[in-house]
Amino acid sequence: MGREEQKEEREVLDSIFPDEIQDISDTEYRVTTTIEVSKEPEDETPDPILILTVRYPEAYPDHPHLNLQEDKPRLLEALQPTIEESLGMAMVFTLVSTLKDSAELLISERQQAIQAAKDMEAAKAEEEENKKFEGQKVTRETFLAWREGFQKEMAERAKRRKEEQEAEDKKKRGYKPEEKKMTGKQLWESGVATKNAFEDDEDEEGDDVMEGMRNVKVSG
């Protein structure tokens, strides 16, 4: 209804201000009016001009929470009990007051409904946001599984610390890994020693055997 009533009002204004009204858009126009002031005959100062720019809101002339065309039946219904109670008496003031109260109540109800919807949306958004910070619910099974993993992790950490500490202590004491002496045969096989060195090593082993045989006494 808002746009239709705007067009009707504009048609009336065109008849009242045929030369003073100028369109800016479909919902906006400018009205120019000259302010007549009294002046001395010799005063040639032009009269001031007032320019009024009008821009229609979408729902004009209806209130955001009250539409007279749609709400008329309810408002008239609210007047009926007052009319019946006031028969035979002057009732215009009472009717106006009742109509005012009914319209205000209607607007208040719609405002509260809109606010309740906004509050519900805000609560829902807050609930969704809080879910991001909720942890996993703890049960006996999840706790035991967590404890087992935690204890295992702590044991592994303790073992690593102990090994690292032992290695550090050995390093401080100048510990060097024991080097195993290679035999002549091992040296020869690895290519480190020459054949003569290998033979010398075998001779030394043979000499050791012979020396041991000398110390053996055979009894008959």
MITI-384100 format. One record per residue: residue number from 0; residue in three letters; x, y, z of N, C-alpha, C in turn. Coordinates in steps of 0.2 Angstrom, whole numbers, padded with zeros to 4 digits, always signed. Each point is the difference from the previous one (the first is absolute). Layout:
BEGIN
seq,type,n.x,n.y,n.z,ca.x,ca.y,ca.z,c.x,c.y,c.z
NUM,ALA,X,Y,Z,X,Y,Z,X,Y,Z
...
This chain:
BEGIN
seq,type,n.x,n.y,n.z,ca.x,ca.y,ca.z,c.x,c.y,c.z
0,MET,+0004,-0006,+0000,-0004,+0006,+0000,+0004,+0006,+0000
1,GLY,+0006,+0000,+0003,+0004,+0006,+0000,+0002,+0003,-0006
2,ARG,+0002,-0003,-0005,+0001,+0003,-0007,-0006,+0003,-0003
3,GLU,-0006,-0003,+0000,-0006,+0002,-0003,-0002,+0007,+0004
4,GLU,+0001,+0000,+0006,-0002,+0006,+0004,+0005,+0006,-0002
5,GLN,+0006,-0002,-0001,+0005,+0005,-0002,-0002,+0003,-0007
6,LYS,-0002,-0004,-0005,-0002,+0003,-0006,-0006,+0004,+0000
7,GLU,-0005,-0002,+0005,-0006,+0004,+0000,+0002,+0007,+0003
8,GLU,+0004,+0000,+0005,+0002,+0006,+0004,+0004,+0005,-0005
9,ARG,+0004,-0003,-0005,+0004,+0004,-0004,-0005,+0003,-0006
10,GLU,-0005,-0003,-0002,-0005,+0002,-0004,-0003,+0006,+0002
11,VAL,-0002,+0000,+0007,-0003,+0006,+0003,+0005,+0006,+0001
12,LEU,+0006,-0002,+0001,+0005,+0006,+0001,+0001,+0003,-0007
13,ASP,+0000,-0004,-0006,+0001,+0003,-0006,-0006,+0005,-0002
14,SER,-0006,-0001,+0003,-0005,+0005,-0001,+0001,+0006,+0004
15,ILE,+0003,-0001,+0006,+0001,+0006,+0004,+0006,+0004,-0002
16,PHE,+0005,-0004,-0002,+0007,+0004,-0002,+0002,-0002,-0007
17,PRO,-0004,+0002,-0005,+0001,-0002,-0007,+0007,+0003,-0002
18,ASP,+0002,+0005,+0002,+0007,+0003,-0002,+0005,-0001,+0005
19,GLU,-0001,-0002,+0006,+0005,+0000,+0005,+0003,-0006,+0002
20,ILE,-0003,-0006,-0003,+0002,-0006,+0002,+0005,-0003,-0006
21,GLN,+0005,-0004,+0002,+0005,-0002,-0005,+0002,-0007,+0002
22,ASP,-0001,-0005,-0005,+0002,-0007,+0002,+0008,-0001,+0000
23,ILE,+0002,-0004,+0005,+0007,-0002,+0000,+0000,-0008,-0001
24,SER,-0004,-0004,+0002,-0001,-0007,-0002,-0007,-0002,+0001
25,ASP,-0001,-0006,+0000,-0007,-0003,+0001,-0003,+0001,+0007
26,THR,+0005,+0001,+0005,-0002,+0000,+0007,+0003,+0007,+0003
27,GLU,+0002,+0004,-0004,+0003,+0006,+0003,-0002,+0006,-0005
28,TYR,-0001,+0006,+0003,-0002,+0006,-0004,+0002,+0006,+0005
29,ARG,+0000,+0006,-0004,+0002,+0006,+0004,-0006,+0005,-0001
30,VAL,-0002,+0003,+0005,-0005,+0006,+0000,+0003,+0006,+0001
31,THR,-0001,+0005,-0004,+0003,+0007,+0001,-0006,+0005,+0001
32,THR,+0001,+0003,+0006,-0005,+0005,+0001,+0003,+0007,+0002
33,THR,-0003,+0005,-0001,+0002,+0007,+0001,-0003,+0002,+0006
34,ILE,+0005,+0003,+0005,-0003,+0003,+0006,-0001,+0007,-0001
35,GLU,-0006,+0002,+0001,-0003,+0007,-0001,+0002,+0004,+0007
36,VAL,+0003,+0005,-0001,+0002,+0005,+0006,-0002,+0007,-0002
37,SER,-0002,+0003,+0005,-0002,+0008,-0001,+0007,+0004,-0001
38,LYS,-0001,+0004,-0004,+0006,+0005,-0002,-0002,+0007,-0001
39,GLU,+0005,+0004,+0000,-0002,+0007,-0002,+0000,+0000,-0007
40,PRO,-0004,+0005,-0003,-0001,+0001,-0007,+0007,+0000,-0004
41,GLU,+0005,+0003,+0003,+0006,+0001,-0004,+0005,-0006,+0001
42,ASP,-0002,-0005,+0004,+0004,-0005,+0002,-0001,-0006,-0006
43,GLU,+0005,-0001,-0004,+0000,-0004,-0005,+0003,-0007,+0001
44,THR,+0001,-0001,+0007,+0003,-0007,+0001,-0004,-0005,-0001
45,PRO,+0002,-0005,-0004,-0004,-0006,-0002,-0003,-0004,+0006
46,ASP,-0006,-0003,+0000,-0002,-0004,+0005,+0004,-0006,+0001
47,PRO,+0001,-0002,+0006,+0003,-0007,+0001,-0004,-0006,-0003
48,ILE,+0004,-0005,-0002,-0003,-0006,-0003,+0002,-0006,+0005
49,LEU,-0005,-0003,+0001,+0001,-0006,+0004,-0001,-0007,-0004
50,ILE,+0005,-0004,+0000,-0001,-0006,-0004,+0000,-0006,+0005
51,LEU,-0005,-0004,-0001,-0001,-0006,+0004,+0001,-0006,-0004
52,THR,+0005,-0004,+0002,+0001,-0007,-0004,-0004,-0005,+0004
53,VAL,-0004,-0004,-0004,-0004,-0005,+0003,+0003,-0007,-0002
54,ARG,+0001,-0005,+0004,+0002,-0007,-0002,-0004,-0004,+0004
55,TYR,-0004,-0004,-0004,-0005,-0005,+0003,+0003,-0006,+0003
56,PRO,+0000,-0002,+0006,+0002,-0007,+0002,-0005,-0005,-0003
57,GLU,+0002,-0006,-0001,-0004,-0005,-0003,-0007,-0001,+0002
58,ALA,+0000,+0000,+0007,-0007,-0001,+0003,-0004,+0006,+0001
59,TYR,+0002,+0006,-0001,-0003,+0006,+0001,-0007,+0000,-0004
60,PRO,-0006,+0002,+0003,+0000,+0003,+0007,-0001,-0004,+0006
61,ASP,+0000,-0007,-0002,-0001,-0005,+0006,+0006,+0000,+0005
62,HIS,-0002,-0001,+0006,+0005,-0001,+0005,+0003,-0007,-0001
63,PRO,+0007,-0001,+0002,+0003,-0007,-0001,-0004,-0005,+0003
64,HIS,-0003,+0001,+0006,-0004,-0005,+0003,-0007,+0001,+0001
65,LEU,-0003,+0005,-0005,-0007,+0001,+0000,-0002,+0002,-0007
66,ASN,-0005,-0004,-0003,-0002,+0001,-0006,-0008,+0001,+0001
67,LEU,-0002,+0006,-0002,-0007,+0002,+0002,-0005,-0004,-0004
68,GLN,+0002,-0001,-0007,-0004,-0004,-0004,-0001,-0007,+0003
69,GLU,+0005,-0003,+0002,+0000,-0007,+0002,-0003,-0001,+0007
70,ASP,+0002,+0005,+0004,-0001,+0000,+0007,-0007,+0003,+0002
71,LYS,-0004,+0003,-0005,-0006,+0003,+0002,-0005,-0004,+0003
72,PRO,-0001,-0007,-0003,-0005,-0004,+0004,+0001,-0001,+0007
73,ARG,+0007,-0001,+0002,+0001,-0002,+0007,-0001,+0007,+0004
74,LEU,+0002,+0005,-0003,-0001,+0007,+0004,-0007,+0001,+0001
75,LEU,-0004,-0001,-0005,-0007,+0001,+0001,-0004,-0005,+0005
76,GLU,+0003,-0006,+0000,-0002,-0005,+0004,+0001,+0002,+0008
77,ALA,+0006,+0003,+0001,+0002,+0002,+0006,-0005,+0006,+0003
78,LEU,-0003,+0003,-0005,-0004,+0006,+0002,-0007,-0002,+0002
79,GLN,-0002,-0006,-0002,-0007,-0002,+0001,-0002,-0001,+0007
80,PRO,+0003,-0003,+0004,-0002,+0000,+0007,+0000,+0007,+0003
81,THR,+0004,+0004,-0001,+0000,+0007,+0002,-0007,+0004,-0002
82,ILE,-0002,-0001,-0006,-0006,+0003,-0003,-0006,-0003,+0004
83,GLU,+0000,-0007,+0001,-0006,-0003,+0003,+0000,+0003,+0007
84,GLU,+0006,+0001,+0004,+0000,+0002,+0007,-0002,+0007,+0000
85,SER,+0001,+0004,-0005,-0001,+0007,+0000,-0006,+0003,-0003
86,LEU,-0005,-0005,-0002,-0006,+0002,-0003,-0004,+0005,+0004
87,GLY,-0002,+0005,-0003,-0004,+0005,+0004,+0004,+0006,+0004
88,MET,+0007,-0001,-0001,+0004,+0005,+0003,+0005,+0003,-0006
89,ALA,+0003,+0006,+0002,+0005,+0002,-0005,+0006,-0004,+0000
90,MET,+0002,-0003,-0005,+0005,-0005,-0001,+0006,+0001,-0004
91,VAL,+0000,+0006,-0003,+0006,+0001,-0005,+0007,+0000,+0003
92,PHE,+0000,+0003,+0006,+0007,+0000,+0003,+0002,-0007,+0002
93,THR,-0005,-0004,+0002,+0001,-0007,+0002,+0002,-0004,-0006
94,LEU,-0003,+0001,-0005,+0001,-0004,-0006,+0007,+0002,-0003
95,VAL,+0002,+0006,+0000,+0007,+0002,-0002,+0005,-0003,+0004
96,SER,-0001,+0000,+0007,+0005,-0003,+0005,+0000,-0007,-0001
97,THR,-0006,-0004,-0001,+0000,-0007,-0001,+0004,-0002,-0007
98,LEU,-0001,+0004,-0005,+0003,-0001,-0007,+0007,+0001,+0001
99,LYS,+0003,+0005,+0004,+0007,+0002,+0001,+0003,-0006,+0003
100,ASP,-0003,-0002,+0006,+0003,-0006,+0004,+0000,-0006,-0004
101,SER,-0005,-0002,-0005,+0000,-0006,-0004,+0006,+0000,-0005
102,ALA,+0000,+0006,-0003,+0006,+0001,-0005,+0007,-0001,+0003
103,GLU,+0001,+0003,+0006,+0006,+0000,+0004,+0001,-0007,+0002
104,LEU,-0005,-0004,+0002,+0001,-0007,+0002,+0002,-0004,-0006
105,LEU,-0003,+0001,-0005,+0001,-0004,-0006,+0007,+0001,-0003
106,ILE,+0003,+0006,+0000,+0007,+0002,-0001,+0004,-0003,+0004
107,SER,-0001,+0000,+0007,+0004,-0003,+0005,+0001,-0007,-0001
108,GLU,-0006,-0004,-0001,+0001,-0007,-0001,+0004,-0002,-0006
109,ARG,+0000,+0004,-0006,+0004,-0001,-0006,+0007,+0001,+0002
110,GLN,+0001,+0005,+0003,+0007,+0002,+0002,+0003,-0006,+0005
111,GLN,-0004,-0002,+0004,+0003,-0005,+0005,+0001,-0007,-0004
112,ALA,-0004,-0001,-0005,+0000,-0006,-0004,+0007,+0000,-0004
113,ILE,+0001,+0006,-0003,+0006,+0001,-0004,+0006,-0001,+0005
114,GLN,+0000,+0003,+0006,+0006,+0000,+0004,+0001,-0007,+0003
115,ALA,-0006,-0004,+0001,+0001,-0007,+0002,+0003,-0004,-0006
116,ALA,-0001,+0001,-0006,+0003,-0003,-0005,+0007,+0001,-0001
117,LYS,+0002,+0007,+0001,+0007,+0002,+0000,+0004,-0004,+0006
118,ASP,-0003,+0000,+0006,+0003,-0003,+0006,+0001,-0007,-0001
119,MET,-0005,-0004,-0004,+0001,-0007,-0001,+0005,-0001,-0005
120,GLU,+0001,+0004,-0005,+0006,-0001,-0005,+0006,+0001,+0004
121,ALA,+0001,+0006,+0004,+0006,+0001,+0003,+0002,-0006,+0005
122,ALA,-0005,-0003,+0004,+0001,-0005,+0004,+0003,-0006,-0004
123,LYS,-0003,-0001,-0006,+0002,-0006,-0004,+0007,+0001,-0002
124,ALA,+0001,+0006,-0002,+0007,+0001,-0003,+0005,-0001,+0006
125,GLU,-0002,+0003,+0006,+0005,-0001,+0006,+0001,-0007,+0001
126,GLU,-0006,-0004,+0000,+0001,-0007,+0001,+0005,-0004,-0005
127,GLU,-0001,+0002,-0006,+0004,-0003,-0005,+0008,+0002,+0001
128,GLU,+0001,+0006,+0002,+0007,+0003,+0002,+0003,-0004,+0006
129,ASN,-0005,-0001,+0005,+0003,-0004,+0006,+0002,-0007,-0001
130,LYS,-0004,-0003,-0005,+0002,-0007,-0002,+0007,-0001,-0002
131,LYS,+0003,+0006,-0003,+0007,-0001,-0002,+0005,-0001,+0006
132,PHE,-0002,+0002,+0006,+0004,+0000,+0005,-0001,-0006,+0005
133,GLU,-0005,-0004,-0002,-0002,-0005,+0004,+0005,-0006,-0001
134,GLY,+0003,-0003,+0005,+0004,-0006,+0000,-0004,-0006,-0001
135,GLN,+0004,-0006,-0001,-0003,-0006,+0000,-0003,-0002,+0007
136,LYS,-0006,-0003,+0000,-0002,-0002,+0006,+0004,-0006,+0003
137,VAL,+0001,+0000,+0006,+0005,-0005,+0003,-0005,-0006,+0003
138,THR,+0002,-0006,-0002,-0003,-0006,+0002,+0005,-0004,+0003
139,ARG,-0002,-0006,+0004,+0006,-0004,+0003,+0004,-0003,-0006
140,GLU,-0003,-0002,-0005,+0004,-0003,-0006,+0005,+0005,-0003
141,THR,-0002,+0006,-0001,+0004,+0005,-0003,+0006,+0002,+0005
142,PHE,-0002,+0000,+0007,+0005,+0002,+0005,+0005,-0005,+0000
143,LEU,-0002,-0007,+0000,+0005,-0005,+0001,+0005,+0000,-0006
144,ALA,-0003,+0001,-0006,+0004,+0000,-0006,+0005,+0006,+0000
145,TRP,-0002,+0006,+0002,+0004,+0006,+0001,+0006,-0002,+0005
146,ARG,-0002,-0003,+0006,+0005,-0001,+0005,+0005,-0005,-0003
147,GLU,-0002,-0005,-0003,+0005,-0005,-0003,+0005,+0003,-0005
148,GLY,-0003,+0005,-0004,+0004,+0003,-0005,+0005,+0005,+0003
149,PHE,-0003,+0003,+0006,+0004,+0005,+0003,+0006,-0003,+0004
150,GLN,-0001,-0006,+0003,+0005,-0003,+0004,+0005,-0003,-0005
151,LYS,-0002,-0003,-0005,+0005,-0002,-0005,+0004,+0005,-0003
152,GLU,-0003,+0006,-0001,+0004,+0006,-0003,+0005,+0002,+0006
153,MET,-0002,+0000,+0006,+0005,+0002,+0005,+0006,-0005,+0001
154,ALA,-0002,-0006,-0001,+0005,-0005,+0001,+0006,+0001,-0006
155,GLU,-0003,+0001,-0006,+0005,+0001,-0005,+0004,+0006,+0001
156,ARG,-0003,+0005,+0002,+0004,+0006,+0002,+0005,-0001,+0005
157,ALA,-0002,-0003,+0005,+0005,-0002,+0005,+0006,-0004,-0002
158,LYS,-0002,-0005,-0004,+0006,-0004,-0003,+0004,+0004,-0005
159,ARG,-0002,+0004,-0004,+0004,+0005,-0004,+0004,+0004,+0004
160,ARG,-0003,+0003,+0006,+0004,+0004,+0004,+0006,-0004,+0003
161,LYS,-0001,-0006,+0002,+0005,-0004,+0003,+0005,-0001,-0004
162,GLU,-0001,-0002,-0007,+0005,-0002,-0005,+0004,+0006,-0001
163,GLU,-0004,+0006,-0001,+0004,+0006,-0001,+0005,+0002,+0005
164,GLN,-0002,-0001,+0007,+0004,+0002,+0005,+0006,-0005,+0001
165,GLU,-0001,-0006,-0002,+0005,-0005,+0000,+0006,+0002,-0005
166,ALA,-0003,+0001,-0006,+0005,+0002,-0005,+0004,+0006,+0002
167,GLU,-0004,+0005,+0003,+0003,+0006,+0002,+0006,-0001,+0005
168,ASP,-0002,-0004,+0005,+0005,-0002,+0005,+0006,-0003,-0003
169,LYS,-0001,-0005,-0004,+0006,-0003,-0003,+0004,+0004,-0004
170,LYS,-0003,+0005,-0003,+0004,+0005,-0004,+0004,+0005,+0004
171,LYS,-0003,+0001,+0006,+0004,+0004,+0005,+0006,-0003,+0003
172,ARG,+0000,-0007,+0001,+0005,-0004,+0002,+0005,-0002,-0005
173,GLY,-0001,+0002,-0006,+0005,-0001,-0005,-0001,-0007,-0003
174,TYR,-0006,-0003,+0001,-0001,-0007,-0002,+0001,-0001,-0008
175,LYS,+0004,-0005,-0002,+0000,-0002,-0007,-0002,-0007,+0000
176,PRO,-0003,-0002,-0006,-0002,-0007,-0001,+0006,-0004,+0000
177,GLU,+0000,-0006,+0003,+0005,-0005,-0001,+0001,-0002,-0007
178,GLU,+0007,+0000,-0002,+0001,-0002,-0007,+0003,-0007,+0000
179,LYS,-0003,-0004,-0003,+0002,-0007,-0001,+0006,-0001,-0004
180,LYS,+0005,-0003,+0002,+0006,-0001,-0004,-0001,-0005,-0005
181,MET,+0001,+0001,-0007,-0001,-0004,-0005,+0006,-0005,-0001
182,THR,-0001,-0006,-0001,+0005,-0005,-0002,+0003,+0001,-0006
183,GLY,+0006,-0003,-0002,+0003,+0001,-0006,-0004,-0002,-0006
184,LYS,-0004,-0006,+0001,-0004,-0002,-0005,-0006,+0005,-0002
185,GLN,-0002,+0003,+0006,-0006,+0005,-0001,+0003,+0006,-0004
186,LEU,+0006,+0002,+0002,+0003,+0006,-0003,+0002,-0002,-0008
187,TRP,+0002,-0006,-0001,+0001,-0002,-0007,-0007,+0000,-0004
188,GLU,-0005,-0003,+0003,-0006,+0000,-0004,-0003,+0007,-0001
189,SER,+0001,+0004,+0005,-0002,+0007,-0001,+0004,+0004,-0005
190,GLY,+0006,-0003,-0001,+0004,+0004,-0005,+0005,+0005,+0004
191,VAL,+0000,+0000,+0006,+0004,+0005,+0004,+0007,-0002,+0000
192,ALA,+0001,-0007,+0001,+0007,-0003,+0001,+0002,-0003,-0007
193,THR,+0007,-0001,-0001,+0002,-0004,-0005,+0000,-0007,+0001
194,LYS,+0002,-0004,-0005,+0000,-0007,+0001,+0006,-0002,+0005
195,ASN,+0006,+0003,+0000,+0005,-0001,+0005,-0002,+0001,+0007
196,ALA,-0004,+0005,+0001,-0002,+0002,+0007,-0005,-0006,+0002
197,PHE,-0004,-0002,-0005,-0005,-0006,+0002,+0004,-0006,+0002
198,GLU,+0006,-0001,-0004,+0004,-0006,+0001,+0003,+0000,+0007
199,ASP,+0003,+0007,+0001,+0003,+0001,+0007,-0005,-0002,+0005
200,ASP,-0006,+0003,-0001,-0005,-0001,+0006,-0001,-0008,+0001
201,GLU,+0000,-0004,-0006,-0001,-0007,+0001,+0006,-0003,+0003
202,ASP,+0006,+0002,-0001,+0006,-0003,+0003,+0000,+0002,+0007
203,GLU,-0003,+0006,+0002,+0000,+0001,+0007,-0005,-0004,+0004
204,GLU,-0006,-0001,-0004,-0004,-0005,+0003,+0002,-0007,+0001
205,GLY,+0004,-0002,-0005,+0004,-0007,+0000,+0005,+0000,+0005
206,ASP,+0004,+0005,+0001,+0005,+0000,+0006,-0004,+0000,+0006
207,ASP,-0005,+0003,+0001,-0004,-0001,+0007,-0002,-0007,+0001
208,VAL,-0002,-0003,-0005,-0003,-0007,+0000,+0006,-0004,+0002
209,MET,+0006,+0001,-0003,+0006,-0005,+0001,+0002,+0002,+0007
210,GLU,+0000,+0006,+0003,+0002,+0001,+0006,-0004,-0003,+0005
211,GLY,-0007,+0000,-0001,-0004,-0004,+0004,+0001,-0007,+0000
212,MET,+0002,-0003,-0005,+0001,-0007,+0000,+0006,-0002,+0004
213,ARG,+0005,+0004,+0000,+0006,-0001,+0004,-0002,-0001,+0007
214,ASN,-0004,+0004,+0002,-0002,+0000,+0007,-0004,-0006,+0002
215,VAL,-0003,-0004,-0004,-0004,-0005,+0001,+0004,-0006,+0001
216,LYS,-0001,-0004,+0006,+0004,-0006,+0002,-0005,-0006,-0001
217,VAL,+0003,-0005,-0003,-0004,-0006,-0002,+0003,-0005,+0005
218,SER,-0004,-0003,+0004,+0001,-0005,+0005,-0002,-0006,-0003
219,GLY,+0004,-0006,+0001,-0002,-0006,-0002,-0002,-0005,+0005
